[in-house]
Amino acid sequence: MSLHRIIQQKRKELGLTQEQIASYLNVSTAAVSKWENGLTSPDISLLAPLARLLKTDVNTLLCFTEDMGAGEISHFCEHISTLAREKSYAEGFSQAAEKIHEYPHNETLLHRLALVLDSLLVLADLPADEKRPYEEKIIAWYQRLMESDDVNIRNSAEYLTANRLIRAGRYAEAQVILDRMPDKETILQSVADKGLLQVRLYEEKGEHEKAATDLQRMLLTALNKAQMLLYQLVDVETAAGNLQTAERIADKTAQMVPLFDLWPYNAYVAPLQIAVTKQDADETVRLLKLLLEASQTAWDMASSPLFCRIQKTPPEKTSQSAFLTQLLKSDLEREPCYDFLRGREDFQALRNACSSTCK
């Protein structure tokens, strides 16, 4: 609730008139009317006596004690995401910034909105010079969160800030943040693995279903991280000129999918990296078609003995699928690495198919 609505509500609750408020504060009735209509705000010197008159405190008057709940935050983030995609990124960003200004101390809101806007900016069809001011603002938000007392928000903000700075070419600043972040080994030495301890507790209590479910979630997280590391290793070996090594790693990455019942989409990512590096047009187009098809295919986790407890409902297309399809569309349209395919009809047809899927 905004300041003007709080003044009006508190006044009415106490049965006071605008004239009485004005007389007590030695201002005009017109001034009080403007406050309640949101046209102006009380002078800072009037806030304390106004709060006393309305039998409240300045923090409440200025909305500092009111906050958004988790459900409200999720709903608002969905609204911003829809607004940015269907209207414009600028409008979505503007409304998000207003909400952050309205709730300046809500770190969960700031964290969630920064993540949403960061992801949407990657997909936004904007020139680099237009993206830059948004990038700087998002970095500033992440840097605010790096001082959070919430360890999870702080750790996430440090990672996201460093990642953003690296993408912006600000390597020295990124290194400063990396140097202050604790190593994983340090964390593991000082903090016991809560997840495994919880599993052990479930087993001791005979709650084997809960233990197996937690283990499946932990396994999925570990496999996803392993794949991310392998994708990056392919890039590094390729950049170092070790193409044969990169190909062997890409092959092992693809083999993980059937071995561990992972999402079929993941089987084509690393081989595509190799095909693009070699500028193998036929293979690149073939893999891109498979990626597009896989992005539209739901991952049936329930059919796997490794993940059957995680998915309890029939598989559906997820928001991740939509995001990956949109990201693929954006890459095909703008990434220089696909320039060698621009003149091919099958590549143009693939772009058109991708655009149709995103509608």
Salt bridges, closest charged atoms under 4 A:
GLU36 OE2 - ARG11 NE 2.48
GLU102 OE1 - LYS99 NZ 3.70
ASP118 OD1 - ARG164 NH2 2.58
ASP118 OD1 - ARG167 NH2 3.86
ASP125 OD1 - ARG334 NH1 3.92
GLU135 OE2 - ARG164 NH1 3.38
GLU136 OE1 - ARG170 NH1 2.96
GLU147 OE2 - ARG180 NH1 3.70
GLU158 OE2 - ARG180 NE 2.94
GLU173 OE2 - ARG170 NE 2.82
GLU207 OE1 - LYS205 NZ 3.76
GLU207 OE1 - LYS210 NZ 3.97
GLU209 OE2 - ARG309 NE 3.02
GLU209 OE2 - LYS312 NZ 3.95
ASP214 OD1 - ARG217 NH1 3.63
GLU247 OE2 - LYS278 NZ 3.29
ASP282 OD1 - ARG344 NH2 2.83
GLU283 OE2 - ARG286 NH2 2.89
GLU333 OE2 - LYS329 NZ 3.18
ASP339 OD1 - ARG342 NE 3.16
ASP346 OD2 - ARG344 NH2 2.72
